[in-house]
Every structure is written in C-alpha cells, then in structure tokens.
Amino acid sequence: MDVNKVREVAEGYFDRGEFFCSEAVVHTINELLGWKFPQEVTKLASAFPVGLGKSGCLCGAVSGGGMALGMVYGRNHGDAMDEKMLPIAADLHDHIKNMYGSTCCRVMVKNYVFQSPERKAHCVKITGEVAAWIADQLIKDGRVEVK
C-alpha cells in the first residue's frame, strides 16, 4: 500500500462511519503493517475521538497516530525505549500543528458546526493526513515496503 492508498483507506473508514478518526488511523496503520497486531487493537483507540471522549482536547487522529507509531517504535516491558519513538511522535504533532494551526480538536473545528458535513469532511481530511504522514515516515525508515 502506498501513501496515497493509506490516506484513502483511513479517510474511507471515517467517511463511511465505520470508525472515528483515532480508530481509522490505528486500523489503517495496522493493515499497512500486515496486521502485526490483532484487529482488536483498534479498540484501544475508541476513547480518543473528538479530543478524548468528546472533551475537545488533543485531536483524535493525532492521538491515534501516536498509538500507531507505538505499534512500530513502542516497547515491551523491560525493553529500552526506541530512540526514534519520542522524536517521531513530536514530529507528527508538529506536522499537524503546522498544517492546521493547532492539534487541539476544539480549535481545529471551531469554524464548523459540529454536526455539519463540512466539519466531518475537515476531520476526514485530517485523519487521512495523519495516516499518510505516518505511512510516509515508516516507508522512509524502511519499516514498511510500498506494494
């Protein structure tokens, strides 16, 4: 799967209502990784939409992106932290903040009526951007191959 396909898949999951932002990112990256984790790992992302349980804080797509990065760079009990984990998570944060002016959900959607199709389209786009950015980083780092 190439970066554009990853974007399309993540956006499709959210747009069709199969998953919310955080879940779509985690599920898509797990798929990109060849189902490295059971599909149920997506459940770990279910509390994060709309800025952690609708609290409006950190964007759910960014939260899901952090979890997805953990699937690759995270550690098991007793392991040393991968030196790339924290910097790449910060890079994701900075990338989205540079693109959208914030990583705070309520700030990112402040110009939209929440239930509107325009807000949903905006969030679908952010979800695709996060998934595509992660895929691009994983490809550059040799962690996945473009098929």
LOPAZA-288819 format. One record per atom (N, C-alpha, C): residue number from 1; atom name; x, y, z. Coordinates in Angstrom, 3 decimals, padded with zeros to 6 digits, always signed. Example, Ala and Ser with C-alpha at 12.3 -4.5 7.8 and 13.67 -1.06 7.14 Angstrom:
LOPAZA-288819
@seq 1; atom N; px +013.190; py -005.690; pz +007.800
@seq 1; atom CA; px +012.300; py -004.500; pz +007.800
@seq 1; atom C; px +013.200; py -003.300; pz +007.800
@seq 2; atom N; px +012.850; py -002.250; pz +007.080
@seq 2; atom CA; px +013.670; py -001.060; pz +007.140
@seq 2; atom C; px +012.900; py +000.030; pz +007.870
***
This chain:
LOPAZA-288819
@seq 1; atom N; px +000.852; py -001.170; pz +000.000
@seq 1; atom CA; px +000.000; py +000.000; pz +000.000
@seq 1; atom C; px +000.900; py +001.237; pz +000.000
@seq 2; atom N; px +000.669; py +002.161; pz -000.919
@seq 2; atom CA; px +001.467; py +003.385; pz -000.935
@seq 2; atom C; px +000.800; py +004.457; pz -000.078
@seq 3; atom N; px +001.462; py +005.582; pz +000.069
@seq 3; atom CA; px +000.995; py +006.655; pz +000.948
@seq 3; atom C; px -000.395; py +007.146; pz +000.546
@seq 4; atom N; px -000.622; py +007.326; pz -000.740
@seq 4; atom CA; px -001.935; py +007.802; pz -001.181
@seq 4; atom C; px -003.034; py +006.800; pz -000.873
@seq 5; atom N; px -002.730; py +005.518; pz -001.009
@seq 5; atom CA; px -003.711; py +004.481; pz -000.686
@seq 5; atom C; px -003.996; py +004.467; pz +000.816
@seq 6; atom N; px -002.967; py +004.648; pz +001.628
@seq 6; atom CA; px -003.147; py +004.710; pz +003.078
@seq 6; atom C; px -004.085; py +005.867; pz +003.426
@seq 7; atom N; px -003.855; py +007.025; pz +002.826
@seq 7; atom CA; px -004.713; py +008.186; pz +003.049
@seq 7; atom C; px -006.162; py +007.842; pz +002.680
@seq 8; atom N; px -006.335; py +007.256; pz +001.523
@seq 8; atom CA; px -007.662; py +006.897; pz +001.022
@seq 8; atom C; px -008.374; py +005.894; pz +001.940
@seq 9; atom N; px -007.644; py +004.900; pz +002.399
@seq 9; atom CA; px -008.224; py +003.875; pz +003.265
@seq 9; atom C; px -008.674; py +004.490; pz +004.596
@seq 10; atom N; px -007.791; py +005.270; pz +005.230
@seq 10; atom CA; px -008.132; py +005.888; pz +006.521
@seq 10; atom C; px -009.321; py +006.836; pz +006.368
@seq 11; atom N; px -009.293; py +007.652; pz +005.337
@seq 11; atom CA; px -010.403; py +008.576; pz +005.107
@seq 11; atom C; px -011.700; py +007.815; pz +004.863
@seq 12; atom N; px -011.609; py +006.727; pz +004.121
@seq 12; atom CA; px -012.800; py +005.931; pz +003.821
@seq 12; atom C; px -013.430; py +005.327; pz +005.060
@seq 13; atom N; px -012.610; py +004.802; pz +005.953
@seq 13; atom CA; px -013.148; py +004.235; pz +007.203
@seq 13; atom C; px -013.954; py +005.276; pz +007.971
@seq 14; atom N; px -013.411; py +006.480; pz +008.066
@seq 14; atom CA; px -014.088; py +007.541; pz +008.814
@seq 14; atom C; px -015.296; py +008.062; pz +008.037
@seq 15; atom N; px -015.109; py +008.340; pz +006.769
@seq 15; atom CA; px -016.181; py +008.907; pz +005.953
@seq 15; atom C; px -017.412; py +008.005; pz +005.902
@seq 16; atom N; px -017.190; py +006.700; pz +005.825
@seq 16; atom CA; px -018.311; py +005.752; pz +005.769
@seq 16; atom C; px -018.920; py +005.476; pz +007.142
@seq 17; atom N; px -018.312; py +005.996; pz +008.194
@seq 17; atom CA; px -018.836; py +005.794; pz +009.541
@seq 17; atom C; px -018.444; py +004.473; pz +010.163
@seq 18; atom N; px -017.468; py +003.786; pz +009.582
@seq 18; atom CA; px -017.014; py +002.509; pz +010.139
@seq 18; atom C; px -016.157; py +002.716; pz +011.388
@seq 19; atom N; px -015.404; py +003.799; pz +011.409
@seq 19; atom CA; px -014.562; py +004.171; pz +012.541
@seq 19; atom C; px -014.566; py +005.677; pz +012.674
@seq 20; atom N; px -014.224; py +006.152; pz +013.887
@seq 20; atom CA; px -013.936; py +007.570; pz +014.077
@seq 20; atom C; px -012.452; py +007.780; pz +013.787
@seq 21; atom N; px -012.005; py +009.017; pz +013.885
@seq 21; atom CA; px -010.654; py +009.421; pz +013.483
@seq 21; atom C; px -009.541; py +008.553; pz +014.068
@seq 22; atom N; px -009.476; py +008.464; pz +015.383
@seq 22; atom CA; px -008.390; py +007.720; pz +016.034
@seq 22; atom C; px -008.409; py +006.253; pz +015.644
@seq 23; atom N; px -009.598; py +005.675; pz +015.599
@seq 23; atom CA; px -009.732; py +004.258; pz +015.238
@seq 23; atom C; px -009.310; py +004.024; pz +013.785
@seq 24; atom N; px -009.698; py +004.935; pz +012.898
@seq 24; atom CA; px -009.357; py +004.799; pz +011.482
@seq 24; atom C; px -007.843; py +004.801; pz +011.276
@seq 25; atom N; px -007.142; py +005.667; pz +012.003
@seq 25; atom CA; px -005.684; py +005.731; pz +011.870
@seq 25; atom C; px -005.044; py +004.439; pz +012.368
@seq 26; atom N; px -005.416; py +004.003; pz +013.561
@seq 26; atom CA; px -004.826; py +002.781; pz +014.128
@seq 26; atom C; px -005.114; py +001.578; pz +013.244
@seq 27; atom N; px -006.357; py +001.441; pz +012.816
@seq 27; atom CA; px -006.741; py +000.288; pz +011.996
@seq 27; atom C; px -005.990; py +000.298; pz +010.656
@seq 28; atom N; px -005.903; py +001.459; pz +010.037
@seq 28; atom CA; px -005.230; py +001.571; pz +008.745
@seq 28; atom C; px -003.738; py +001.263; pz +008.855
@seq 29; atom N; px -003.082; py +001.778; pz +009.879
@seq 29; atom CA; px -001.650; py +001.517; pz +010.028
@seq 29; atom C; px -001.407; py +000.054; pz +010.382
@seq 30; atom N; px -002.270; py -000.540; pz +011.174
@seq 30; atom CA; px -002.142; py -001.973; pz +011.455
@seq 30; atom C; px -002.272; py -002.770; pz +010.153
@seq 31; atom N; px -003.193; py -002.363; pz +009.309
@seq 31; atom CA; px -003.355; py -003.004; pz +007.994
@seq 31; atom C; px -002.089; py -002.826; pz +007.162
@seq 32; atom N; px -001.547; py -001.611; pz +007.145
@seq 32; atom CA; px -000.304; py -001.332; pz +006.417
@seq 32; atom C; px +000.834; py -002.226; pz +006.903
@seq 33; atom N; px +000.842; py -002.494; pz +008.203
@seq 33; atom CA; px +001.893; py -003.331; pz +008.792
@seq 33; atom C; px +001.647; py -004.824; pz +008.570
@seq 34; atom N; px +000.600; py -005.165; pz +007.819
@seq 34; atom CA; px +000.297; py -006.569; pz +007.554
@seq 34; atom C; px -000.366; py -007.246; pz +008.739
@seq 35; atom N; px -001.176; py -006.458; pz +009.479
@seq 35; atom CA; px -001.886; py -006.963; pz +010.663
@seq 35; atom C; px -000.909; py -007.511; pz +011.697
@seq 36; atom N; px +000.109; py -006.701; pz +012.001
@seq 36; atom CA; px +001.103; py -007.048; pz +013.016
@seq 36; atom C; px +000.441; py -007.321; pz +014.373
@seq 37; atom N; px -000.677; py -006.644; pz +014.617
@seq 37; atom CA; px -001.429; py -006.811; pz +015.860
@seq 37; atom C; px -002.823; py -007.320; pz +015.516
@seq 38; atom N; px -003.485; py -008.004; pz +016.446
@seq 38; atom CA; px -004.862; py -008.431; pz +016.177
@seq 38; atom C; px -005.730; py -007.205; pz +015.851
@seq 39; atom N; px -006.744; py -007.400; pz +015.050
@seq 39; atom CA; px -007.599; py -006.275; pz +014.673
@seq 39; atom C; px -008.250; py -005.611; pz +015.882
@seq 40; atom N; px -008.379; py -006.337; pz +016.967
@seq 40; atom CA; px -008.973; py -005.770; pz +018.176
@seq 40; atom C; px -008.134; py -004.640; pz +018.773
@seq 41; atom N; px -006.887; py -004.481; pz +018.343
@seq 41; atom CA; px -006.064; py -003.384; pz +018.851
@seq 41; atom C; px -006.730; py -002.038; pz +018.555
@seq 42; atom N; px -007.566; py -001.996; pz +017.533
@seq 42; atom CA; px -008.281; py -000.768; pz +017.192
@seq 42; atom C; px -009.131; py -000.294; pz +018.369
@seq 43; atom N; px -009.594; py -001.220; pz +019.186
@seq 43; atom CA; px -010.404; py -000.852; pz +020.353
@seq 43; atom C; px -009.655; py +000.100; pz +021.288
@seq 44; atom N; px -008.339; py +000.005; pz +021.325
@seq 44; atom CA; px -007.552; py +000.892; pz +022.185
@seq 44; atom C; px -007.715; py +002.354; pz +021.785
@seq 45; atom N; px -008.104; py +002.596; pz +020.553
@seq 45; atom CA; px -008.258; py +003.963; pz +020.053
@seq 45; atom C; px -009.670; py +004.505; pz +020.209
@seq 46; atom N; px -010.588; py +003.703; pz +020.729
@seq 46; atom CA; px -012.001; py +004.089; pz +020.761
@seq 46; atom C; px -012.349; py +005.198; pz +021.746
@seq 47; atom N; px -011.506; py +005.498; pz +022.688
@seq 47; atom CA; px -011.797; py +006.565; pz +023.653
@seq 47; atom C; px -011.334; py +007.941; pz +023.180
@seq 48; atom N; px -010.624; py +008.010; pz +022.064
@seq 48; atom CA; px -009.942; py +009.243; pz +021.686
@seq 48; atom C; px -010.662; py +010.173; pz +020.708
@seq 49; atom N; px -011.753; py +009.769; pz +020.046
@seq 49; atom CA; px -012.397; py +010.704; pz +019.115
@seq 49; atom C; px -012.874; py +011.986; pz +019.797
@seq 50; atom N; px -012.869; py +013.039; pz +018.994
@seq 50; atom CA; px -013.313; py +014.374; pz +019.400
@seq 50; atom C; px -012.509; py +014.841; pz +020.625
@seq 51; atom N; px -011.221; py +014.573; pz +020.570
@seq 51; atom CA; px -010.320; py +015.064; pz +021.598
@seq 51; atom C; px -010.468; py +014.377; pz +022.931
@seq 52; atom N; px -010.405; py +013.076; pz +022.970
@seq 52; atom CA; px -010.528; py +012.210; pz +024.143
@seq 52; atom C; px -011.930; py +012.294; pz +024.732
@seq 53; atom N; px -012.766; py +011.421; pz +024.225
@seq 53; atom CA; px -014.122; py +011.307; pz +024.757
@seq 53; atom C; px -014.965; py +012.547; pz +024.593
@seq 54; atom N; px -014.797; py +013.253; pz +023.514
@seq 54; atom CA; px -015.522; py +014.494; pz +023.214
@seq 54; atom C; px -015.137; py +015.660; pz +024.128
@seq 55; atom N; px -013.975; py +015.589; pz +024.758
@seq 55; atom CA; px -013.538; py +016.695; pz +025.607
@seq 55; atom C; px -012.962; py +017.849; pz +024.793
@seq 56; atom N; px -012.649; py +017.594; pz +023.520
@seq 56; atom CA; px -012.156; py +018.643; pz +022.639
@seq 56; atom C; px -010.674; py +018.926; pz +022.755
@seq 57; atom N; px -009.949; py +018.086; pz +023.467
@seq 57; atom CA; px -008.510; py +018.329; pz +023.633
@seq 57; atom C; px -007.729; py +017.780; pz +022.433
@seq 58; atom N; px -006.680; py +017.027; pz +022.654
@seq 58; atom CA; px -005.833; py +016.570; pz +021.555
@seq 58; atom C; px -006.658; py +015.866; pz +020.482
@seq 59; atom N; px -006.497; py +016.293; pz +019.252
@seq 59; atom CA; px -007.186; py +015.716; pz +018.094
@seq 59; atom C; px -007.097; py +014.185; pz +018.127
@seq 60; atom N; px -008.232; py +013.532; pz +017.940
@seq 60; atom CA; px -008.273; py +012.076; pz +017.960
@seq 60; atom C; px -007.394; py +011.439; pz +016.903
@seq 61; atom N; px -007.332; py +012.050; pz +015.722
@seq 61; atom CA; px -006.474; py +011.490; pz +014.673
@seq 61; atom C; px -005.016; py +011.518; pz +015.113
@seq 62; atom N; px -004.605; py +012.598; pz +015.771
@seq 62; atom CA; px -003.225; py +012.702; pz +016.260
@seq 62; atom C; px -002.995; py +011.684; pz +017.376
@seq 63; atom N; px -003.970; py +011.520; pz +018.271
@seq 63; atom CA; px -003.856; py +010.505; pz +019.325
@seq 63; atom C; px -003.723; py +009.114; pz +018.716
@seq 64; atom N; px -004.573; py +008.822; pz +017.732
@seq 64; atom CA; px -004.484; py +007.539; pz +017.035
@seq 64; atom C; px -003.156; py +007.384; pz +016.329
@seq 65; atom N; px -002.654; py +008.484; pz +015.792
@seq 65; atom CA; px -001.345; py +008.456; pz +015.151
@seq 65; atom C; px -000.239; py +008.111; pz +016.126
@seq 66; atom N; px -000.324; py +008.661; pz +017.330
@seq 66; atom CA; px +000.657; py +008.323; pz +018.359
@seq 66; atom C; px +000.608; py +006.845; pz +018.704
@seq 67; atom N; px -000.609; py +006.303; pz +018.808
@seq 67; atom CA; px -000.750; py +004.870; pz +019.084
@seq 67; atom C; px -000.187; py +004.046; pz +017.928
@seq 68; atom N; px -000.455; py +004.478; pz +016.706
@seq 68; atom CA; px +000.047; py +003.756; pz +015.537
@seq 68; atom C; px +001.571; py +003.782; pz +015.491
@seq 69; atom N; px +002.160; py +004.908; pz +015.834
@seq 69; atom CA; px +003.619; py +004.964; pz +015.903
@seq 69; atom C; px +004.143; py +004.004; pz +016.964
@seq 70; atom N; px +003.414; py +003.881; pz +018.058
@seq 70; atom CA; px +003.797; py +002.943; pz +019.104
@seq 70; atom C; px +003.788; py +001.503; pz +018.632
@seq 71; atom N; px +002.948; py +001.190; pz +017.641
@seq 71; atom CA; px +002.929; py -000.174; pz +017.100
@seq 71; atom C; px +004.267; py -000.529; pz +016.460
@seq 72; atom N; px +004.973; py +000.488; pz +015.988
@seq 72; atom CA; px +006.247; py +000.256; pz +015.317
@seq 72; atom C; px +007.432; py +000.569; pz +016.224
@seq 73; atom N; px +007.366; py +001.688; pz +016.914
@seq 73; atom CA; px +008.514; py +002.153; pz +017.693
@seq 73; atom C; px +008.354; py +001.923; pz +019.194
@seq 74; atom N; px +007.208; py +001.420; pz +019.619
@seq 74; atom CA; px +006.949; py +001.213; pz +021.040
@seq 74; atom C; px +007.753; py +000.061; pz +021.612
@seq 75; atom N; px +007.624; py -000.105; pz +022.909
@seq 75; atom CA; px +008.423; py -001.128; pz +023.583
@seq 75; atom C; px +007.554; py -002.042; pz +024.439
@seq 76; atom N; px +008.112; py -003.176; pz +024.710
@seq 76; atom CA; px +007.514; py -004.132; pz +025.642
@seq 76; atom C; px +008.160; py -003.940; pz +027.006
@seq 77; atom N; px +007.530; py -004.485; pz +028.012
@seq 77; atom CA; px +008.043; py -004.393; pz +029.373
@seq 77; atom C; px +009.488; py -004.885; pz +029.424
@seq 78; atom N; px +010.342; py -004.074; pz +029.992
@seq 78; atom CA; px +011.749; py -004.447; pz +030.132
@seq 78; atom C; px +012.630; py -004.002; pz +028.986
@seq 79; atom N; px +012.033; py -003.583; pz +027.869
@seq 79; atom CA; px +012.822; py -003.130; pz +026.719
@seq 79; atom C; px +013.238; py -001.672; pz +026.906
@seq 80; atom N; px +014.341; py -001.316; pz +026.277
@seq 80; atom CA; px +014.745; py +000.084; pz +026.232
@seq 80; atom C; px +013.832; py +000.821; pz +025.243
@seq 81; atom N; px +013.646; py +002.100; pz +025.477
@seq 81; atom CA; px +012.844; py +002.915; pz +024.566
@seq 81; atom C; px +013.598; py +003.065; pz +023.242
@seq 82; atom N; px +012.906; py +002.829; pz +022.133
@seq 82; atom CA; px +013.477; py +003.075; pz +020.806
@seq 82; atom C; px +013.766; py +004.571; pz +020.721
@seq 83; atom N; px +014.991; py +004.901; pz +020.342
@seq 83; atom CA; px +015.392; py +006.312; pz +020.293
@seq 83; atom C; px +014.551; py +007.143; pz +019.325
@seq 84; atom N; px +013.853; py +006.493; pz +018.407
@seq 84; atom CA; px +013.035; py +007.220; pz +017.431
@seq 84; atom C; px +011.623; py +007.512; pz +017.934
@seq 85; atom N; px +011.165; py +006.813; pz +018.978
@seq 85; atom CA; px +009.768; py +006.889; pz +019.394
@seq 85; atom C; px +009.330; py +008.315; pz +019.737
@seq 86; atom N; px +009.960; py +008.922; pz +020.689
@seq 86; atom CA; px +009.508; py +010.247; pz +021.127
@seq 86; atom C; px +009.735; py +011.328; pz +020.074
@seq 87; atom N; px +010.879; py +011.352; pz +019.392
@seq 87; atom CA; px +011.044; py +012.369; pz +018.353
@seq 87; atom C; px +010.040; py +012.237; pz +017.198
@seq 88; atom N; px +009.717; py +011.016; pz +016.792
@seq 88; atom CA; px +008.790; py +010.878; pz +015.671
@seq 88; atom C; px +007.367; py +011.258; pz +016.101
@seq 89; atom N; px +007.020; py +010.985; pz +017.356
@seq 89; atom CA; px +005.716; py +011.415; pz +017.863
@seq 89; atom C; px +005.647; py +012.943; pz +017.903
@seq 90; atom N; px +006.717; py +013.583; pz +018.335
@seq 90; atom CA; px +006.766; py +015.044; pz +018.350
@seq 90; atom C; px +006.694; py +015.603; pz +016.929
@seq 91; atom N; px +007.351; py +014.930; pz +015.985
@seq 91; atom CA; px +007.305; py +015.364; pz +014.589
@seq 91; atom C; px +005.882; py +015.286; pz +014.041
@seq 92; atom N; px +005.137; py +014.238; pz +014.397
@seq 92; atom CA; px +003.737; py +014.135; pz +013.980
@seq 92; atom C; px +002.950; py +015.316; pz +014.539
@seq 93; atom N; px +003.102; py +015.566; pz +015.816
@seq 93; atom CA; px +002.433; py +016.705; pz +016.456
@seq 93; atom C; px +002.744; py +018.005; pz +015.710
@seq 94; atom N; px +004.030; py +018.246; pz +015.471
@seq 94; atom CA; px +004.451; py +019.492; pz +014.825
@seq 94; atom C; px +003.945; py +019.584; pz +013.389
@seq 95; atom N; px +003.925; py +018.466; pz +012.676
@seq 95; atom CA; px +003.425; py +018.452; pz +011.301
@seq 95; atom C; px +001.961; py +018.888; pz +011.257
@seq 96; atom N; px +001.152; py +018.308; pz +012.118
@seq 96; atom CA; px -000.270; py +018.656; pz +012.123
@seq 96; atom C; px -000.474; py +020.086; pz +012.623
@seq 97; atom N; px +000.267; py +020.486; pz +013.628
@seq 97; atom CA; px +000.150; py +021.860; pz +014.130
@seq 97; atom C; px +000.524; py +022.866; pz +013.049
@seq 98; atom N; px +001.572; py +022.561; pz +012.278
@seq 98; atom CA; px +001.969; py +023.453; pz +011.179
@seq 98; atom C; px +000.911; py +023.510; pz +010.088
@seq 99; atom N; px +000.261; py +022.399; pz +009.810
@seq 99; atom CA; px -000.764; py +022.369; pz +008.757
@seq 99; atom C; px -002.072; py +023.028; pz +009.178
@seq 100; atom N; px -002.483; py +022.795; pz +010.419
@seq 100; atom CA; px -003.814; py +023.200; pz +010.858
@seq 100; atom C; px -003.814; py +024.266; pz +011.948
@seq 101; atom N; px -002.637; py +024.710; pz +012.370
@seq 101; atom CA; px -002.549; py +025.769; pz +013.356
@seq 101; atom C; px -002.713; py +025.302; pz +014.793
@seq 102; atom N; px -003.027; py +024.045; pz +014.996
@seq 102; atom CA; px -003.249; py +023.504; pz +016.327
@seq 102; atom C; px -003.326; py +021.988; pz +016.233
@seq 103; atom N; px -003.236; py +021.331; pz +017.373
@seq 103; atom CA; px -003.559; py +019.899; pz +017.456
@seq 103; atom C; px -004.727; py +019.704; pz +018.416
@seq 104; atom N; px -005.310; py +020.786; pz +018.871
@seq 104; atom CA; px -006.452; py +020.754; pz +019.774
@seq 104; atom C; px -007.731; py +020.641; pz +018.948
@seq 105; atom N; px -008.495; py +019.598; pz +019.177
@seq 105; atom CA; px -009.704; py +019.340; pz +018.396
@seq 105; atom C; px -010.617; py +020.561; pz +018.349
@seq 106; atom N; px -010.933; py +021.137; pz +019.497
@seq 106; atom CA; px -011.897; py +022.245; pz +019.512
@seq 106; atom C; px -011.402; py +023.450; pz +018.718
@seq 107; atom N; px -010.099; py +023.651; pz +018.668
@seq 107; atom CA; px -009.533; py +024.742; pz +017.879
@seq 107; atom C; px -009.592; py +024.389; pz +016.389
@seq 108; atom N; px -009.278; py +023.140; pz +016.073
@seq 108; atom CA; px -009.241; py +022.710; pz +014.673
@seq 108; atom C; px -010.622; py +022.713; pz +014.017
@seq 109; atom N; px -011.680; py +022.594; pz +014.816
@seq 109; atom CA; px -013.037; py +022.548; pz +014.247
@seq 109; atom C; px -013.876; py +023.771; pz +014.618
@seq 110; atom N; px -013.261; py +024.805; pz +015.181
@seq 110; atom CA; px -014.013; py +025.955; pz +015.687
@seq 110; atom C; px -014.808; py +026.698; pz +014.609
@seq 111; atom N; px -014.410; py +026.583; pz +013.372
@seq 111; atom CA; px -015.108; py +027.287; pz +012.295
@seq 111; atom C; px -016.227; py +026.464; pz +011.658
@seq 112; atom N; px -016.586; py +025.363; pz +012.288
@seq 112; atom CA; px -017.594; py +024.458; pz +011.734
@seq 112; atom C; px -018.686; py +024.186; pz +012.759
@seq 113; atom N; px -019.893; py +023.989; pz +012.266
@seq 113; atom CA; px -020.958; py +023.448; pz +013.100
@seq 113; atom C; px -020.632; py +021.974; pz +013.257
@seq 114; atom N; px -020.601; py +021.486; pz +014.511
@seq 114; atom CA; px -020.084; py +020.139; pz +014.742
@seq 114; atom C; px -020.792; py +019.068; pz +013.929
@seq 115; atom N; px -022.089; py +019.084; pz +013.835
@seq 115; atom CA; px -022.832; py +018.037; pz +013.118
@seq 115; atom C; px -022.855; py +018.231; pz +011.603
@seq 116; atom N; px -022.180; py +019.247; pz +011.103
@seq 116; atom CA; px -022.238; py +019.555; pz +009.666
@seq 116; atom C; px -021.378; py +018.619; pz +008.825
@seq 117; atom N; px -021.787; py +018.423; pz +007.579
@seq 117; atom CA; px -020.958; py +017.626; pz +006.661
@seq 117; atom C; px -019.594; py +018.274; pz +006.410
@seq 118; atom N; px -019.536; py +019.602; pz +006.498
@seq 118; atom CA; px -018.268; py +020.299; pz +006.283
@seq 118; atom C; px -017.265; py +019.980; pz +007.393
@seq 119; atom N; px -017.741; py +019.920; pz +008.655
@seq 119; atom CA; px -016.849; py +019.564; pz +009.760
@seq 119; atom C; px -016.381; py +018.132; pz +009.613
@seq 120; atom N; px -017.302; py +017.247; pz +009.252
@seq 120; atom CA; px -016.897; py +015.854; pz +009.086
@seq 120; atom C; px -015.849; py +015.737; pz +007.981
@seq 121; atom N; px -016.067; py +016.419; pz +006.855
@seq 121; atom CA; px -015.102; py +016.371; pz +005.748
@seq 121; atom C; px -013.733; py +016.894; pz +006.195
@seq 122; atom N; px -013.744; py +017.949; pz +007.010
@seq 122; atom CA; px -012.493; py +018.508; pz +007.545
@seq 122; atom C; px -011.772; py +017.456; pz +008.392
@seq 123; atom N; px -012.498; py +016.784; pz +009.263
@seq 123; atom CA; px -011.897; py +015.770; pz +010.133
@seq 123; atom C; px -011.458; py +014.530; pz +009.355
@seq 124; atom N; px -012.207; py +014.170; pz +008.335
@seq 124; atom CA; px -011.804; py +013.063; pz +007.464
@seq 124; atom C; px -010.461; py +013.392; pz +006.815
@seq 125; atom N; px -010.307; py +014.629; pz +006.369
@seq 125; atom CA; px -009.061; py +015.059; pz +005.729
@seq 125; atom C; px -007.888; py +015.000; pz +006.716
@seq 126; atom N; px -008.116; py +015.456; pz +007.945
@seq 126; atom CA; px -007.065; py +015.402; pz +008.967
@seq 126; atom C; px -006.673; py +013.946; pz +009.243
@seq 127; atom N; px -007.670; py +013.077; pz +009.340
@seq 127; atom CA; px -007.433; py +011.651; pz +009.575
@seq 127; atom C; px -006.565; py +011.068; pz +008.469
@seq 128; atom N; px -006.892; py +011.379; pz +007.233
@seq 128; atom CA; px -006.090; py +010.908; pz +006.101
@seq 128; atom C; px -004.679; py +011.455; pz +006.135
@seq 129; atom N; px -004.541; py +012.710; pz +006.512
@seq 129; atom CA; px -003.214; py +013.337; pz +006.583
@seq 129; atom C; px -002.345; py +012.649; pz +007.626
@seq 130; atom N; px -002.915; py +012.368; pz +008.801
@seq 130; atom CA; px -002.147; py +011.695; pz +009.848
@seq 130; atom C; px -001.700; py +010.313; pz +009.378
@seq 131; atom N; px -002.623; py +009.536; pz +008.844
@seq 131; atom CA; px -002.285; py +008.186; pz +008.384
@seq 131; atom C; px -001.234; py +008.227; pz +007.275
@seq 132; atom N; px -001.389; py +009.144; pz +006.335
@seq 132; atom CA; px -000.434; py +009.258; pz +005.227
@seq 132; atom C; px +000.940; py +009.689; pz +005.733
@seq 133; atom N; px +000.973; py +010.632; pz +006.675
@seq 133; atom CA; px +002.251; py +011.088; pz +007.223
@seq 133; atom C; px +002.977; py +009.930; pz +007.898
@seq 134; atom N; px +002.246; py +009.164; pz +008.690
@seq 134; atom CA; px +002.857; py +008.017; pz +009.366
@seq 134; atom C; px +003.361; py +007.007; pz +008.347
@seq 135; atom N; px +002.549; py +006.699; pz +007.348
@seq 135; atom CA; px +002.969; py +005.751; pz +006.309
@seq 135; atom C; px +004.241; py +006.237; pz +005.624
@seq 136; atom N; px +004.291; py +007.514; pz +005.300
@seq 136; atom CA; px +005.467; py +008.074; pz +004.640
@seq 136; atom C; px +006.707; py +007.924; pz +005.524
@seq 137; atom N; px +006.569; py +008.197; pz +006.814
@seq 137; atom CA; px +007.700; py +008.057; pz +007.736
@seq 137; atom C; px +008.153; py +006.602; pz +007.835
@seq 138; atom N; px +007.197; py +005.685; pz +007.909
@seq 138; atom CA; px +007.537; py +004.261; pz +008.018
@seq 138; atom C; px +008.219; py +003.749; pz +006.758
@seq 139; atom N; px +007.799; py +004.253; pz +005.614
@seq 139; atom CA; px +008.436; py +003.880; pz +004.344
@seq 139; atom C; px +009.863; py +004.428; pz +004.307
@seq 140; atom N; px +010.018; py +005.713; pz +004.637
@seq 140; atom CA; px +011.355; py +006.333; pz +004.643
@seq 140; atom C; px +012.301; py +005.616; pz +005.609
@seq 141; atom N; px +011.754; py +005.134; pz +006.717
@seq 141; atom CA; px +012.558; py +004.480; pz +007.747
@seq 141; atom C; px +012.778; py +002.997; pz +007.453
@seq 142; atom N; px +012.230; py +002.505; pz +006.341
@seq 142; atom CA; px +012.402; py +001.105; pz +005.974
@seq 142; atom C; px +011.600; py +000.144; pz +006.823
@seq 143; atom N; px +010.583; py +000.641; pz +007.528
@seq 143; atom CA; px +009.769; py -000.218; pz +008.396
@seq 143; atom C; px +008.642; py -000.906; pz +007.629
@seq 144; atom N; px +008.258; py -000.346; pz +006.494
@seq 144; atom CA; px +007.278; py -000.979; pz +005.605
@seq 144; atom C; px +007.718; py -000.765; pz +004.172
@seq 145; atom N; px +007.255; py -001.651; pz +003.301
@seq 145; atom CA; px +007.565; py -001.541; pz +001.880
@seq 145; atom C; px +006.325; py -001.119; pz +001.132
@seq 146; atom N; px +006.516; py -000.291; pz +000.121
@seq 146; atom CA; px +005.417; py +000.110; pz -000.746
@seq 146; atom C; px +005.094; py -001.055; pz -001.661
@seq 147; atom N; px +003.819; py -001.399; pz -001.713
@seq 147; atom CA; px +003.404; py -002.523; pz -002.566
@seq 147; atom C; px +002.622; py -002.010; pz -003.746
***
